Amino acid sequence: MTAQTQSRTGISAKLAAIALSAFIGLAIVTLAGHVQTAALHDAAHDSRHAMGFPCH
Amino acid sequence: MFTRILVSALFAGFLTGLIAALLQLVFVQPVLLHAELYESGTLNHFGDGGGGAAAVPGVDLERDGLSVLFTTLTYTGYAFLLVAAMALAEDRGVRIAVRQGLVWGVAGFLAVQLAPALGAPPELPGSAAAEIGPRQIWWFGTVGATAAGLALIAFGRGWALRGVAALLLLAPHVIGAPHPDEFIGPAPPELASLFAARALGTGLAAWSLLGLLAAYFWQRESKRAEGMVRAA
């Protein structure tokens, strides 16, 4: 019973770590590639074009 | 688990980003700068006297530095997503050797760069384009549907799932990307096609490297974690 509870905690901790990592990745890509604030857009302009993001 | 993903993603993403930025500066940026001369009206490809004789600007430390920063940032973001997917797969019993990283990387390229490019090719400054909002929505939808479709083909069992995978891969292109009402961009089509091809080529190189490095660092961090458990 205890072992089962522990392994269940282990699995959900793993999934939480994976979900958090995916969220961080998505946030970075959205920030660097998509957010249209003028300062961000101008700074990231060339790299956005070169990586095929919709830019203007 | 989280530390392993964090360390692997940071190393793989940062290294890949630096190399990708270098490739972009050498192969993609000159085409972009050339096109900007048409966008600004310095050059004109209609009629006489519009030749490509004007000098294309060279290295601009501030501008190119920002490009290096944002390319590195973007690939670090992709690395987090890729390593998270690898961790999920390995948790389900899929073994990821360094060689397999190549397949993961190419699959990432298909989802994030090639599939969106089929409807919205990497665009030169000065190209005519539809509203930005709907294009971004289409981009996210296409990347998500393609990634899900590829994952179903790789890990799904049975023909029903493969059918769903085919639908997911096709749907974004049947729906179609938003296009402008008319094409009036000042950039020459020759430069636009060269730009799209170069952007995709450097993308494929970078994603292949990202896959290999992500698998390498993920394996290395996993072994280190196992070693620590054994030592304890």
Interface residues (C-beta under 8 A of the other chain):
Chain A: I11 A13 K14 L15 A17 I18 A19 L20 S21 A22 I24 G25 L26 A27 I28 V29 L31 A32 G33 H34 Q36 A43 A44 H45 D46 S47 R48 H49 A50 M51 G52 F53 P54 C55 H56
Chain B: M1 F2 I5 L6 A9 A21 Q24 V28 Q29 L32 R63 D64 L66 S67 L69 F70 T71 L73 T74 T76 G77 Y78 A79 F80 L81 L82 V83 A84 A85 A87 L88 D91 Q113 P116 A117 A120 P121 P122 E123 L124 P125 A129 I132 R135 Q136 W139 F195 A199 L200 T202 G203
